[in-house]
Amino acid sequence: MAQNIYDTAAFFDGYSRLRRSTEGLDGAAEWPAIQELLPDMRGRRVVDLGCGFGWFVRWARAQGATHVQGFDLSENMLARARAEMSDAGVEYAIADLEQLELPEASFDLAYSSLTFHYIVDLARMARMVFRALRPGSHFVFTIEHPIYMASAQPGWILTEDGRKTWPIDGYSREGQRVTDWLAKGVVKQHRTMGTTINALLAAGFALRNVTEWHPTAEQIAATPAWDEEMDRPMILIISAQR
C-alpha cells in the first residue's frame, strides 16, 4: 500500500493550514493555468485521482459535470470532503491508487492534482486511466516538477555574488526520494520528465500540452514571495487525450 502520510496527525494539521487547503482552488497559484487546459465540464463524467478535500470535485460538479467520482487514500481528507457537500452526482471512495482499477470506458475526464509523484508505477497508472476513459476524453494532471523534486533539498543557496541557485541532486537517478515536508519521512517518487511523458505515450495517449508552471507577473506583484518560483519550475502540468 502507498504511504498514507495524510492520516498522521502532524502532517494533516500542517496540510490543513496551507493556503490551498483553506482557500481551495483559488488558493492554488497554478489553478488559472490548469483551467486553461480543462474541457467544458457540462455533461461529463469525471474522476479525480487523489481528490483530497474535494475542491476540484465540487468545482466540476458546479460547472455541469453529471457525475464526479473522487478517490483518495486518506480517511481524514475524505471525511472533510464529504462534510462539504451532499450531492447524488458526487461520490467519494477510499482507494490506494497503486492498486485502483476503474471500469473501462466510464469517464470523460480524468484529473489529478499533485498526487502522481507519490505513485511508484506511473506506467500502470497511465494504462489504467487510458482504459477508463472514453475515446476522445481528456487526462489533465499536475505533479511536482522533477527538477524541483531533485533540488528541493537542501534548497536554494547563495553564490558568492549574492545570487540564488538551486543545486540539482541526481536528476537522472530515478526512484524514491524521502523529504521532510510538514512531517518527517515523506516518501515521493522522482522520475525525469521524459519518463513521465513516455509513460503516457506508451499507454496510448496523445499529448496536448506540457506546462512548466511559473507565476505570472500579476501574481508576483500580488504575492512578491512567489518571485523565487521563477528560479526553477515547481509544478508540471500535463494535458493528454485518449
Backbone torsions as a table, in degrees:
resi	resn	phi	psi	omega
1	MET	NA	146.4	177.4
2	ALA	-65.5	155.3	177.9
3	GLN	-63.7	129.5	180.0
4	ASN	-105.5	67.6	-176.8
5	ILE	-68.3	-24.0	-175.2
6	TYR	-72.2	-14.1	177.6
7	ASP	-98.9	8.0	170.7
8	THR	-87.8	140.9	-170.1
9	ALA	-58.7	-47.5	-175.7
10	ALA	-64.5	-44.7	-178.9
11	PHE	-66.1	-46.4	-177.2
12	PHE	-63.0	-39.0	178.2
13	ASP	-63.2	-44.8	179.4
14	GLY	-66.2	-42.4	-179.8
15	TYR	-64.1	-36.9	-178.6
16	SER	-65.5	-18.8	-179.0
17	ARG	-91.5	-10.7	179.9
18	LEU	-63.6	152.0	-179.3
19	ARG	-59.3	-39.3	-179.0
20	ARG	-70.0	-17.4	177.3
21	SER	-87.5	-33.2	-178.3
22	THR	-89.1	-31.0	-177.4
23	GLU	-106.1	-7.1	177.6
24	GLY	74.0	-147.1	-175.0
25	LEU	-59.3	-36.4	179.8
26	ASP	-68.7	-17.3	177.4
27	GLY	-89.1	-2.5	177.6
28	ALA	-97.6	115.1	-173.9
29	ALA	-60.1	-28.3	-178.0
30	GLU	-83.7	-6.0	-174.7
31	TRP	-57.7	-44.5	177.9
32	PRO	-57.2	-37.8	178.8
33	ALA	-69.0	-35.9	177.6
34	ILE	-65.9	-44.3	-178.2
35	GLN	-55.6	-35.3	-179.8
36	GLU	-63.4	-20.8	-175.9
37	LEU	-100.4	-7.1	-176.1
38	LEU	-86.0	141.7	175.3
39	PRO	-76.8	169.7	173.1
40	ASP	-57.9	130.5	-176.9
41	MET	-79.7	-17.5	-171.3
42	ARG	-59.8	124.9	176.7
43	GLY	78.8	4.4	-175.5
44	ARG	-93.3	151.3	168.9
45	ARG	-100.5	125.4	-168.2
46	VAL	-123.5	142.6	171.3
47	VAL	-123.2	134.1	177.9
48	ASP	-113.2	114.9	-175.4
49	LEU	-96.7	106.4	-173.0
50	GLY	88.4	55.0	-167.7
51	CYS	-76.7	-14.1	177.7
52	GLY	57.6	-128.8	-178.8
53	PHE	-76.1	-0.8	175.1
54	GLY	84.7	18.1	-177.8
55	TRP	-60.8	-47.3	-178.8
56	PHE	-70.3	-37.1	177.8
57	VAL	-55.8	-48.1	-178.6
58	ARG	-68.3	-37.0	178.6
59	TRP	-63.5	-46.9	-178.5
60	ALA	-61.3	-41.5	177.9
61	ARG	-63.3	-43.3	179.4
62	ALA	-65.3	-26.1	179.7
63	GLN	-85.4	1.1	173.6
64	GLY	111.7	4.2	176.2
65	ALA	-62.1	138.0	-177.0
66	THR	-76.6	-31.6	178.5
67	HIS	-152.9	135.2	179.5
68	VAL	-129.2	124.5	179.9
69	GLN	-108.9	124.0	178.3
70	GLY	-112.3	130.8	177.3
71	PHE	-117.0	140.4	174.9
72	ASP	-156.4	153.1	179.5
73	LEU	-82.5	-20.6	-171.9
74	SER	-91.1	121.0	174.4
75	GLU	-66.6	-35.8	178.4
76	ASN	-61.3	-44.9	-178.6
77	MET	-64.5	-45.2	-177.2
78	LEU	-70.0	-32.0	176.4
79	ALA	-62.0	-41.6	177.0
80	ARG	-66.6	-41.4	-179.5
81	ALA	-62.3	-45.7	-178.8
82	ARG	-64.8	-33.1	-179.1
83	ALA	-69.5	-21.7	-176.8
84	GLU	-83.8	-20.7	-176.1
85	MET	-157.7	134.2	170.1
86	SER	-118.2	110.7	-171.4
87	ASP	-152.2	129.4	-179.4
88	ALA	-62.7	-20.5	179.9
89	GLY	-88.5	2.6	-179.2
90	VAL	-123.5	135.0	-179.8
91	GLU	-138.9	134.5	177.8
92	TYR	-118.2	148.6	178.4
93	ALA	-151.3	143.0	172.2
94	ILE	-71.2	134.2	178.2
95	ALA	-158.8	140.1	167.8
96	ASP	-87.4	110.4	-175.3
97	LEU	-62.3	-21.0	176.5
98	GLU	-66.4	-22.9	-176.5
99	GLN	-114.9	-11.0	-172.9
100	LEU	-60.4	136.9	170.9
101	GLU	-126.2	123.3	-179.9
102	LEU	-97.5	152.0	177.1
103	PRO	-60.6	144.2	-177.7
104	GLU	-67.2	138.6	174.6
105	ALA	50.6	48.4	-174.7
106	SER	-114.2	-5.0	-176.9
107	PHE	-132.8	155.4	177.4
108	ASP	-103.9	-14.7	178.1
109	LEU	-152.7	131.3	169.7
110	ALA	-112.0	133.8	-176.0
111	TYR	-133.6	147.0	174.1
112	SER	-155.0	138.5	-179.3
113	SER	-121.5	116.8	172.1
114	LEU	50.1	47.2	-178.5
115	THR	-123.5	-39.2	-170.3
116	PHE	-68.4	-14.9	174.9
117	HIS	-75.0	-1.2	170.2
118	TYR	-95.5	-11.4	-174.2
119	ILE	-85.5	128.7	-179.8
120	VAL	-73.7	-48.7	-173.8
121	ASP	-105.0	81.9	-179.3
122	LEU	-67.2	-33.0	180.0
123	ALA	-61.1	-43.7	177.1
124	ARG	-62.2	-42.2	178.9
125	MET	-59.9	-45.2	-179.4
126	ALA	-61.9	-42.2	178.8
127	ARG	-65.3	-40.3	-179.9
128	MET	-64.5	-44.1	179.1
129	VAL	-64.8	-41.2	179.6
130	PHE	-57.7	-45.7	179.5
131	ARG	-64.7	-33.2	-175.4
132	ALA	-78.3	-15.1	-178.4
133	LEU	-93.2	147.1	172.8
134	ARG	-77.5	155.4	178.5
135	PRO	-54.4	135.6	-179.6
136	GLY	87.3	-6.2	-176.9
137	SER	-76.0	165.7	-172.6
138	HIS	-109.0	152.1	176.4
139	PHE	-132.9	112.5	-177.7
140	VAL	-124.8	126.6	179.8
141	PHE	-150.0	160.3	175.6
142	THR	-124.5	148.8	173.0
143	ILE	-141.1	165.2	168.9
144	GLU	-60.7	131.8	178.3
145	HIS	-60.9	135.7	-178.4
146	PRO	-60.0	-27.7	175.9
147	ILE	-68.3	-39.9	177.6
148	TYR	-64.3	-43.8	-179.5
149	MET	-63.7	-34.9	-179.4
150	ALA	-79.7	-8.3	-178.9
151	SER	-124.5	3.4	-173.2
152	ALA	-66.4	-28.3	175.9
153	GLN	-126.8	131.8	8.9
154	PRO	-85.1	8.6	-178.3
155	GLY	94.6	-172.9	-174.8
156	TRP	-74.3	153.7	176.6
157	ILE	-128.6	160.9	178.4
158	LEU	-96.6	133.9	174.2
159	THR	-79.5	174.2	-178.2
160	GLU	-62.4	-29.2	179.5
161	ASP	-92.0	12.3	172.5
162	GLY	88.6	6.2	178.6
163	ARG	-86.8	148.8	175.2
164	LYS	-82.5	142.7	172.9
165	THR	-141.5	150.6	-177.8
166	TRP	-112.8	102.7	-179.4
167	PRO	-67.1	131.6	178.9
168	ILE	-91.0	130.8	-176.4
169	ASP	-113.2	98.9	172.2
170	GLY	60.7	50.3	-177.3
171	TYR	-54.4	-40.7	-175.4
172	SER	-82.9	-3.9	177.1
173	ARG	-91.1	96.9	-176.2
174	GLU	-81.6	157.2	177.3
175	GLY	132.3	-161.9	-173.3
176	GLN	-67.8	135.5	170.6
177	ARG	-125.8	133.4	179.4
178	VAL	-111.8	127.4	-176.7
179	THR	-132.5	159.4	174.1
180	ASP	-104.6	99.0	179.6
181	TRP	-133.5	108.0	-175.6
182	LEU	71.7	-27.1	175.0
183	ALA	-154.4	164.0	-179.4
184	LYS	-81.9	146.3	171.5
185	GLY	76.4	35.4	177.1
186	VAL	-79.8	122.9	-175.2
187	VAL	-96.4	124.6	176.0
188	LYS	-126.7	165.4	-177.8
189	GLN	-115.1	115.3	179.1
190	HIS	-91.2	130.4	171.9
191	ARG	-143.6	153.2	-178.9
192	THR	-70.7	163.1	176.8
193	MET	-60.8	-38.7	179.5
194	GLY	-60.6	-41.6	178.9
195	THR	-62.6	-42.8	179.4
196	THR	-62.5	-48.8	-178.3
197	ILE	-65.0	-42.1	-179.1
198	ASN	-66.8	-30.2	176.0
199	ALA	-63.8	-38.9	177.8
200	LEU	-67.6	-45.3	-179.1
201	LEU	-64.0	-40.6	-179.9
202	ALA	-65.8	-30.1	178.8
203	ALA	-74.9	-16.8	179.0
204	GLY	114.6	-1.7	-178.3
205	PHE	-74.5	152.1	168.6
206	ALA	-103.4	129.8	178.4
207	LEU	-73.8	136.9	177.4
208	ARG	-112.2	-31.7	179.7
209	ASN	-163.6	140.1	172.7
210	VAL	-128.2	117.2	-176.7
211	THR	-118.9	120.7	171.1
212	GLU	-90.7	93.3	-166.2
213	TRP	-64.4	140.6	168.6
214	HIS	-146.0	155.5	-177.7
215	PRO	-69.1	151.9	175.5
216	THR	-77.9	166.7	177.3
217	ALA	-60.1	-36.7	179.2
218	GLU	-66.1	-39.2	178.5
219	GLN	-66.9	-39.5	178.7
220	ILE	-66.1	-39.0	178.5
221	ALA	-62.1	-37.8	-179.1
222	ALA	-77.6	-33.0	-179.0
223	THR	-134.3	85.3	-174.3
224	PRO	-56.0	-27.5	-179.1
225	ALA	-62.5	-21.4	-179.3
226	TRP	-74.2	-6.8	-179.7
227	ASP	-59.7	-30.3	-179.5
228	GLU	-67.9	-17.0	177.2
229	GLU	-71.0	-8.8	175.4
230	MET	-80.6	-11.4	-175.7
231	ASP	-81.1	-25.8	176.9
232	ARG	-163.1	146.9	-178.2
233	PRO	-69.6	136.7	-179.4
234	MET	-102.0	-34.7	-173.7
235	ILE	-129.0	136.8	174.4
236	LEU	-107.8	126.8	179.2
237	ILE	-114.5	126.7	-177.4
238	ILE	-127.2	133.3	174.1
239	SER	-118.4	127.8	178.8
240	ALA	-133.4	166.6	-177.8
241	GLN	-138.5	140.1	178.8
242	ARG	-76.7	NA	NA
